[in-house]
């Protein structure tokens, strides 16, 4: 078994953030960067450009007319949205193969959590929906790191308790002393992502136990919980017995918002073709 620090001890085995993503994150840290410069950098990577346009034209953003250019997308949605789309679109490029993990199924799950996170964040003033989407798409990336470093241990745990099921993170905490959210946060920090994103990733498993109530962590917790309920076929008609009230309070989300939310598989339906 490896400690959290030992997971990151061998730099050569760790994924690196795709070059185009790191370049764009560096550019987007400059508040004065021109839209045309950002658009040009995205367009240099034709695969990324196509995925960005595909995501922006999906129902996720609710645009009334089709956007056909990257610069048009930036003008319409702004740099915050473009940042979230670029990061989410580029993440899959950091992982080509992980033993014992179906990457298409993993990214489909991540996109459902990301889409649910964005929807929930749009219903509260506490969290930027674009940040929530980025965090949702990254929330489980630690699972891939753990599966790479400890394939036998993770495979055994998967056989007993599927990765997407409720309570998985708590089992990992007992087994390893940390969970995949901790690993995701550590990787995001190493990649130089913003502190609020790292904080959300590190707190979403138990946002009520954080030193300070973390609204992003609360939104992520609710999104992961909702996706798990969908996979289990749980009826949302009466959430009283399973409603994560502390996370909901941190996020500023009420039960009726979750009950009215479209199913995560519907929210992410068109996005899942991106993982092909």
C-alpha positions, 0 to 999 in steps of 0.5 A: 500500500502506498501513502498519498505522498508515495503516489506522487514520489515518481514524477515519471509515472505521473500524468502531465497536464496536456501542453495546450491546456497548460499553455492556455491556463498560463495565458488565461491567468493574464486578465489582459489577454486578448480573445484572439490570442486565446482563440489562436492557441486553441485553433492550433490543436484541431482536436481540442478546437473541435471538442471545444465547439462540440461542448459549447454547442451542446445543451449544456450552455443553452445557446440559441444559435450555433457557434462555428468559431472559437473566437465567436465562442469566446465572445459569446461565453467569456473566458471563464467558460472557455477555461472550463471547456478547455480543461475538461476537453484536454484532461482525457489526453493525460491518460492513454491507458489505465489497467483495470479501468474502462476510460470511456466509462470513467470519463462518461461518469466524470462528465455526468458529475461535471454537468450536474455540478454546473447545473446545481451551481447555476442555481446558487450564487455561491459557485461559478458554474464554469468552475463547478464544471471543471471541478466535476470533470476533475473530481475523480481523476485521483482514481486513475492515479490510484489504479495506476499505482496500486492496480491489485488493491484497487481492482479488489476494492472495485470488485467489492464496491464499484467506484461510482457507488455511494460510500466508496471514498469512505472505504478508501479512507479506511483502507488507505488513509486517504481517498480519490478526492484527496489524490485529485486535489493533490494532482490539481495542485501540482498542475498549478490549478487555482486554490478554490478548485483545489479546495473544492476537490479536497473537501467534496467527500465531506464538505461539512467537515471542512474548517470553513464551509466550502460551497464548491465542495458542497455542489460537487458532493451533491452532484456525485451523490445525484449521479450515484443515485441515478446509477442505483435507480433510486426514486427521488420522490422522497429524499428525506432519509438520504438527503445530504443536508450539510452539503446542501446548506454549504452549497445553498441548494434545496431539495426541490432544486435537485428534484427538478434537475434533469437526470445527469445522463440527460444533461451529459448525453451529447457530451459523452460522444467527446470521449470516443 
